[in-house]
Amino acid sequence: MAKREKSRFAEGSNEDGEPIRVRLPEGRQVLGILETRLGGSRSRVICSDGKVRVCRIPGRLKRDLWVRPNDLLIIEPWEFDGDSKGDVLYKYRRSQVDWLRKRGFLKPFEEMSDF
């Protein structure tokens, strides 16, 4: 069994504890907060565009991406039936969420409820 690379799981940060690189949604992608896990790699996610989608974790990410309720995610809506379904692409770490909150990327969620 091969060892995994340590740097793949290390959280990159500078001396202040602030993350160096934070992935942002591109194109059709939106931010979302996981509401509940439904089973079978599917979850109900509240998205920043105000829609609730049933999102799945694609097979290539199933073993690497463990999500829990209230996690901040990047969601890509499907081309067909995109208002109700989507794929989970990325999960933010706690320091990255703090960075996004400081820069105002989480305003839609703060307006919806107390995130």
KOLVOTI-958785 format. One line per field, with one value per atom (N, C-alpha, C): x negated, y negated, z negated; residue in three letters; atom name. Coordinates in steps of 0.05 Angstrom, whole numbers, padded with zeros to 5 digits, always signed. Atoms other than C-alpha are relative to their C-alpha. Example, Ala and Ser with C-alpha at 12.3 -4.5 7.8 and 13.67 -1.06 7.14 Angstrom:
c1 = [-00018,-00246,-00018,+00016,-00273,+00015] .
c2 = [+00024,+00090,-00024,+00024,+00021,-00022] .
c3 = [+00000,-00156,+00000,+00001,-00143,-00014] .
r = [ALA,ALA,ALA,SER,SER,SER] .
a = [N,CA,C,N,CA,C] .
This chain:
c1 = [-00017,+00000,-00018,+00017,-00031,+00009,-00006,-00035,+00010,-00009,+00003,-00019,+00018,-00034,+00010,-00008,-00033,+00009,-00006,-00031,+00028,-00027,+00035,+00021,-00019,+00070,-00008,+00009,+00029,+00014,-00013,+00063,-00021,+00020,+00020,+00008,-00006,+00016,-00026,+00024,-00031,-00004,+00006,-00059,+00023,-00023,+00006,+00022,-00020,+00045,+00021,-00020,+00082,-00007,+00005,+00090,-00013,+00014,+00045,+00018,-00017,+00092,+00027,-00028,+00167,+00014,-00014,+00207,+00026,-00024,+00264,+00018,-00017,+00325,-00005,+00005,+00315,+00024,-00021,+00367,+00027,-00027,+00432,-00001,+00003,+00405,+00011,-00010,+00437,-00009,+00006,+00422,+00025,-00022,+00466,-00007,+00003,+00477,+00015,-00013,+00492,+00020,-00022,+00559,+00003,-00001,+00567,-00012,+00010,+00536,+00023,-00023,+00586,-00007,+00009,+00544,-00006,+00007,+00515,-00015,+00017,+00465,+00017,-00017,+00523,+00005,-00004,+00535,+00019,-00016,+00584,-00017,+00018,+00546,+00016,-00011,+00569,-00021,+00019,+00536,+00002,+00001,+00516,+00019,-00020,+00565,+00028,-00026,+00623,+00015,-00013,+00638,-00010,+00008,+00637,-00003,+00006,+00604,-00007,+00009,+00595,-00026,+00026,+00521,-00013,+00014,+00478,-00030,+00029,+00405,-00009,+00008,+00375,-00019,+00016,+00340,-00029,+00029,+00270,-00006,+00005,+00279,+00011,-00015,+00319,-00017,+00017,+00261,-00016,+00017,+00224,+00016,-00016,+00282,+00021,-00019,+00318,+00014,-00015,+00373,+00018,-00018,+00415,+00019,-00018,+00474,-00015,+00011,+00456,-00027,+00025,+00394,+00005,-00002,+00382,-00013,+00008,+00376,+00001,-00004,+00368,+00017,-00019,+00427,+00001,-00004,+00433,+00027,-00027,+00506,-00002,-00001,+00523,+00011,-00011,+00536,+00030,-00028,+00601,+00011,-00012,+00646,-00018,+00019,+00594,+00011,-00012,+00643,+00004,-00005,+00652,-00022,+00021,+00589,-00027,+00027,+00514,-00021,+00023,+00445,-00016,+00018,+00400,-00028,+00027,+00331,-00022,+00021,+00294,+00012,-00008,+00299,-00021,+00018,+00270,-00008,+00009,+00228,+00008,-00009,+00243,-00015,+00015,+00187,+00008,-00009,+00210,+00028,-00027,+00282,-00003,+00005,+00255,-00010,+00011,+00217,+00023,-00023,+00280,+00019,-00018,+00321,-00011,+00013,+00271,+00002,+00000,+00272,+00028,-00028,+00349,+00012,-00010,+00359,+00025,-00021,+00409,+00024,-00023,+00458,+00027,-00027,+00515,+00009,-00008,+00514,+00007,-00005,+00512,+00027,-00026,+00574,+00022,-00020,+00611,+00005,-00002,+00597,-00026,+00025,+00545,-00019,+00020,+00488,-00024] .
c2 = [+00023,+00000,-00025,+00024,-00066,-00021,+00022,-00124,-00024,+00024,-00187,-00023,+00023,-00251,-00018,+00016,-00292,-00028,+00028,-00359,-00002,+00001,-00339,-00007,+00005,-00343,-00023,+00022,-00398,-00026,+00025,-00465,-00021,+00020,-00518,-00026,+00025,-00581,-00015,+00016,-00639,-00003,+00002,-00662,-00009,+00010,-00696,+00021,-00021,-00630,-00004,+00005,-00658,+00018,-00018,-00610,-00015,+00012,-00624,+00000,-00002,-00599,+00009,-00008,-00596,+00002,-00005,-00566,-00015,+00015,-00610,+00013,-00010,-00590,-00014,+00011,-00599,+00007,-00005,-00605,+00005,-00007,-00569,+00009,-00011,-00544,-00020,+00017,-00570,+00012,-00009,-00566,+00013,-00013,-00521,+00010,-00011,-00498,+00026,-00026,-00425,+00000,-00001,-00419,+00027,-00027,-00344,+00020,-00022,-00280,+00019,-00017,-00236,+00029,-00028,-00173,+00005,-00007,-00142,-00022,+00022,-00200,-00024,+00023,-00250,-00016,+00018,-00311,-00023,+00023,-00369,-00025,+00023,-00435,-00026,+00026,-00507,-00017,+00014,-00547,-00030,+00029,-00620,-00015,+00013,-00634,+00004,-00002,-00618,+00026,-00025,-00548,+00022,-00024,-00482,+00022,-00021,-00427,+00026,-00027,-00352,+00004,-00002,-00345,+00027,-00025,-00283,-00005,+00001,-00271,+00019,-00017,-00245,+00022,-00024,-00178,-00006,+00006,-00208,-00013,+00014,-00247,+00015,-00014,-00196,+00006,-00009,-00171,-00023,+00023,-00238,-00022,+00022,-00284,+00009,-00007,-00273,-00026,+00024,-00323,+00005,+00000,-00339,-00024,+00023,-00385,-00026,+00028,-00460,-00003,+00004,-00449,-00019,+00018,-00502,+00014,-00015,-00473,-00017,+00011,-00492,+00021,-00016,-00465,-00008,+00005,-00458,+00010,-00009,-00456,+00016,-00016,-00405,-00017,+00015,-00430,+00007,-00008,-00390,+00001,+00000,-00403,-00012,+00013,-00449,-00015,+00015,-00485,+00018,-00018,-00422,+00020,-00020,-00380,-00012,+00009,-00389,+00019,-00016,-00361,-00016,+00012,-00375,+00001,+00001,-00397,-00004,+00008,-00423,-00006,+00007,-00429,-00019,+00019,-00489,+00008,-00004,-00483,-00024,+00021,-00525,-00027,+00025,-00576,-00013,+00010,-00583,-00014,+00012,-00597,-00027,+00025,-00651,-00021,+00018,-00682,-00010,+00007,-00681,-00019,+00017,-00712,-00028,+00026,-00769,-00016,+00014,-00786,-00003,+00005,-00785,+00019,-00020,-00723,+00015,-00015,-00694,-00018,+00018,-00754,+00013,-00012,-00714,+00018,-00018,-00663,-00014,+00016,-00715,-00013,+00012,-00747,+00021,-00021,-00680,+00009,-00009,-00657,-00006,+00004,-00661,+00023,-00021,-00621,-00003] .
c3 = [+00000,+00000,+00000,-00003,+00022,-00020,+00018,-00026,+00016,-00013,-00008,-00005,+00004,+00001,-00022,+00023,-00062,+00008,-00009,-00025,+00011,-00011,+00007,-00021,+00021,-00060,-00018,+00017,-00092,+00008,-00005,-00098,+00003,-00005,-00067,-00013,+00012,-00108,-00005,+00005,-00121,-00030,+00028,-00188,-00017,+00015,-00208,-00003,+00001,-00200,+00021,-00021,-00140,+00024,-00023,-00080,+00023,-00022,-00021,+00025,-00024,+00034,-00009,+00005,+00030,+00027,-00025,+00087,+00000,-00002,+00110,+00022,-00021,+00152,+00027,-00027,+00227,+00018,-00019,+00282,-00013,+00011,+00263,-00029,+00027,+00196,-00021,+00022,+00132,-00027,+00027,+00058,-00012,+00013,+00015,-00027,+00027,-00056,-00002,+00002,-00068,-00022,+00020,-00103,-00013,+00011,-00110,+00020,-00017,-00083,+00004,-00007,-00047,+00003,-00005,-00037,+00029,-00028,+00025,+00013,-00009,+00033,+00009,-00006,+00039,-00025,+00022,-00004,+00009,-00005,-00008,-00007,+00003,+00001,+00005,-00004,-00008,+00015,-00017,+00048,-00003,+00003,+00049,+00019,-00018,+00107,-00010,+00013,+00059,+00006,-00006,+00086,-00017,+00015,+00049,+00021,-00020,+00090,-00014,+00008,+00081,+00016,-00012,+00095,-00006,+00004,+00104,+00001,-00001,+00093,+00022,-00022,+00158,-00009,+00007,+00157,-00004,+00002,+00166,-00027,+00026,+00100,-00024,+00022,+00059,-00024,+00022,+00017,-00012,+00009,+00011,-00013,+00009,-00005,-00020,+00021,-00072,-00008,+00007,-00085,-00023,+00023,-00146,+00001,+00000,-00159,-00008,+00004,-00158,+00012,-00015,-00114,+00023,-00023,-00062,+00024,-00023,+00008,+00025,-00027,+00081,+00015,-00014,+00121,+00030,-00028,+00196,+00009,-00008,+00219,+00026,-00024,+00272,+00023,-00023,+00343,+00004,-00002,+00344,-00029,+00026,+00284,-00021,+00018,+00253,-00023,+00022,+00208,-00024,+00023,+00165,-00005,+00003,+00175,+00006,-00005,+00175,-00010,+00009,+00160,-00021,+00019,+00100,+00011,-00012,+00125,-00021,+00018,+00064,-00027,+00027,-00012,-00012,+00012,-00048,-00028,+00027,-00111,-00017,+00019,-00173,+00005,-00004,-00160,+00027,-00025,-00088,-00002,+00004,-00111,-00014,+00013,-00157,+00019,-00021,-00099,+00018,-00017,-00055,-00015,+00015,-00111,-00003,+00002,-00121,+00025,-00026,-00047,+00011,-00008,-00042,+00020,-00019,+00001,-00011,+00012,-00049,-00007,+00005,-00050,+00006,-00005,-00016,-00022,+00021,-00072,-00025,+00024,-00127,+00002,-00004,-00097,-00002,+00001,-00092,-00029,+00028,-00163,-00014,+00015,-00218,+00004,-00007,-00187,-00018] .
r = [MET,MET,MET,ALA,ALA,ALA,LYS,LYS,LYS,ARG,ARG,ARG,GLU,GLU,GLU,LYS,LYS,LYS,SER,SER,SER,ARG,ARG,ARG,PHE,PHE,PHE,ALA,ALA,ALA,GLU,GLU,GLU,GLY,GLY,GLY,SER,SER,SER,ASN,ASN,ASN,GLU,GLU,GLU,ASP,ASP,ASP,GLY,GLY,GLY,GLU,GLU,GLU,PRO,PRO,PRO,ILE,ILE,ILE,ARG,ARG,ARG,VAL,VAL,VAL,ARG,ARG,ARG,LEU,LEU,LEU,PRO,PRO,PRO,GLU,GLU,GLU,GLY,GLY,GLY,ARG,ARG,ARG,GLN,GLN,GLN,VAL,VAL,VAL,LEU,LEU,LEU,GLY,GLY,GLY,ILE,ILE,ILE,LEU,LEU,LEU,GLU,GLU,GLU,THR,THR,THR,ARG,ARG,ARG,LEU,LEU,LEU,GLY,GLY,GLY,GLY,GLY,GLY,SER,SER,SER,ARG,ARG,ARG,SER,SER,SER,ARG,ARG,ARG,VAL,VAL,VAL,ILE,ILE,ILE,CYS,CYS,CYS,SER,SER,SER,ASP,ASP,ASP,GLY,GLY,GLY,LYS,LYS,LYS,VAL,VAL,VAL,ARG,ARG,ARG,VAL,VAL,VAL,CYS,CYS,CYS,ARG,ARG,ARG,ILE,ILE,ILE,PRO,PRO,PRO,GLY,GLY,GLY,ARG,ARG,ARG,LEU,LEU,LEU,LYS,LYS,LYS,ARG,ARG,ARG,ASP,ASP,ASP,LEU,LEU,LEU,TRP,TRP,TRP,VAL,VAL,VAL,ARG,ARG,ARG,PRO,PRO,PRO,ASN,ASN,ASN,ASP,ASP,ASP,LEU,LEU,LEU,LEU,LEU,LEU,ILE,ILE,ILE,ILE,ILE,ILE,GLU,GLU,GLU,PRO,PRO,PRO,TRP,TRP,TRP,GLU,GLU,GLU,PHE,PHE,PHE,ASP,ASP,ASP,GLY,GLY,GLY,ASP,ASP,ASP,SER,SER,SER,LYS,LYS,LYS,GLY,GLY,GLY,ASP,ASP,ASP,VAL,VAL,VAL,LEU,LEU,LEU,TYR,TYR,TYR,LYS,LYS,LYS,TYR,TYR,TYR,ARG,ARG,ARG,ARG,ARG,ARG,SER,SER,SER,GLN,GLN,GLN,VAL,VAL,VAL,ASP,ASP,ASP,TRP,TRP,TRP,LEU,LEU,LEU,ARG,ARG,ARG,LYS,LYS,LYS,ARG,ARG,ARG,GLY,GLY,GLY,PHE,PHE,PHE,LEU,LEU,LEU,LYS,LYS,LYS,PRO,PRO,PRO,PHE,PHE,PHE,GLU,GLU,GLU,GLU,GLU,GLU,MET,MET,MET,SER,SER,SER,ASP,ASP,ASP,PHE,PHE,PHE] .
a = [N,CA,C,N,CA,C,N,CA,C,N,CA,C,N,CA,C,N,CA,C,N,CA,C,N,CA,C,N,CA,C,N,CA,C,N,CA,C,N,CA,C,N,CA,C,N,CA,C,N,CA,C,N,CA,C,N,CA,C,N,CA,C,N,CA,C,N,CA,C,N,CA,C,N,CA,C,N,CA,C,N,CA,C,N,CA,C,N,CA,C,N,CA,C,N,CA,C,N,CA,C,N,CA,C,N,CA,C,N,CA,C,N,CA,C,N,CA,C,N,CA,C,N,CA,C,N,CA,C,N,CA,C,N,CA,C,N,CA,C,N,CA,C,N,CA,C,N,CA,C,N,CA,C,N,CA,C,N,CA,C,N,CA,C,N,CA,C,N,CA,C,N,CA,C,N,CA,C,N,CA,C,N,CA,C,N,CA,C,N,CA,C,N,CA,C,N,CA,C,N,CA,C,N,CA,C,N,CA,C,N,CA,C,N,CA,C,N,CA,C,N,CA,C,N,CA,C,N,CA,C,N,CA,C,N,CA,C,N,CA,C,N,CA,C,N,CA,C,N,CA,C,N,CA,C,N,CA,C,N,CA,C,N,CA,C,N,CA,C,N,CA,C,N,CA,C,N,CA,C,N,CA,C,N,CA,C,N,CA,C,N,CA,C,N,CA,C,N,CA,C,N,CA,C,N,CA,C,N,CA,C,N,CA,C,N,CA,C,N,CA,C,N,CA,C,N,CA,C,N,CA,C,N,CA,C,N,CA,C,N,CA,C,N,CA,C,N,CA,C,N,CA,C,N,CA,C,N,CA,C,N,CA,C,N,CA,C,N,CA,C,N,CA,C,N,CA,C,N,CA,C,N,CA,C,N,CA,C,N,CA,C,N,CA,C,N,CA,C,N,CA,C] .
